[in-house]
Amino acid sequence: MKEFRTTGMSLFTLFLSLGTLICCVLPIIFVTLGLGAVIATLISQFPILITLSLYKTWIFLISAILLSITAWLLWRPGRTCPADPKLAALCNAIEKWNKRVFWMAFAIWIVGFVITYIVLPSVGTLVGVCGYS
């Protein structure tokens, strides 16, 4: 039961991290590559993207909290696997996959955070300083 809780939390965190990627990173990358028409098509087909971008701060905050909880669940003190060899092997395999999913979700979250809150504001400042409009 505990492994299911940790696995479920890892997958839910990955899902929210993908939400940060979809709402914030992909549109920026597409526009940077000159694919603004792709963004226009995506927004017309999936209007929820506009709502996601309006609440991006909350999405990032909630996903960061869930990442922290997932990290605690994965590396908390006293975490052990059963003594039975078969169950121990299964427990170790599940733990290994949970950690992989966690690190993938964490990497996606970091990319989204850096692009949304560091790169994009910096580019906007540079454009204003250089006199482009």
N, C-alpha and C positions, 0 to 999 in steps of 0.2 A: 504493500500500500504506500509506503514512504517513497519507493522508487517511482511509482506512478505519479505521485505528487510532484516530485522533482522533475520528471520527464515532462509532465504537463506544463509546469511552470517554465521550463526551458523552451518548449515549443511556443507557448504563448508570448514569451519575451521575443523570440525570433519573429513571430508574426507582427508584433508592435514595432520592432526594429525595421522590418520590411516596410511598414507603414511610413516610417520617417524617410526611408529611401524613396518611396513612391511619391510622397507629398512634396518633398523638398529637393532631393538630389537629382532625380531623373529630369524634371523640367529644366533645371539649370544646365545640366549636361547637354540636353537636346538643343536648347537655345544657343549655347556656346558653340555647338557644332553646326549651327545654321539650320537646324531642323525645327524651326518655329511652327511650321505647318503640322508637324507630328503632335506638338503640344496642343494646338488648336483642335485637332481631331480627337485627341484623348479627352480633352475637357468637354467637348461636345458629346462624346459617347459616355463619359463617366463624370457627370457633374459633381460627384462626391469629392473629387480632387480639389475643387475650390473650397469646400468646407474643411477638408483636411489641412489645406494651406492656411486657412484663417485661424485654425486652432493648433498650429504647429508647436507653439511653446508648450501647451498642455500635453501634446503627444510626446514631445521630447522629455518632459518632466516625468510623466507617468511611465514611459519606457525606461528611463534611467532608474526610477525607483524599483521597477520590476527586475531590471538587470542586477541591481544591488541585492534584492531578495533572493534571486536565483543564485548569485555568487555565494551568498551565505548558506543557502541550502546545499550547494555543491561542496563547499569547503568548511563547513561548520565542524567544530570539535566533536569528537565522539562518534563520528560517522564510520560504521563498520559494515562489513558484509557477513553473511551467515557462515557458519563453520562447515556446512555441507559442501563438498567440492563442486557439485553441479550448480547449486544455488550461488556459490561464491563466484564461479566463472560467469554465470549470467549477470550477477550483480556488478562485477567488474566491467563486463561488456557494456552494460547499460550506463554505468558511470562514465566510461570512456566516451560514449556517444553523447551523453548529456553535456560533457565538457566541450566537445566539438561544436555542438549546436550553440552553446553559450558563447564560445569565442567567435563563431560566425556572427551571431547576433550583436556582440559587442563591437566587432569590426564594422558592421553595417551602421551601427549607431554612431560610432566615432566619425565615419566618413560623412554621414548626414549632418552631424553637429558641426564639423569643421567647415563643410561647404556652406551650410545655412547661416551659421553665426560668425564665422571668421572670414572666409573667402569672399562671399557675396557682399557683405558690408565694406570690405576692403576695396573691392573692385568699384563699388558705388562711390566711395570716397575718392579713389583715383580718377574716375571719370569726371567728378565735380572739380577736382584740383586742376586737371589738364584742360578744362574748358570745353569738354565735349558735352553735347546734350542729346 
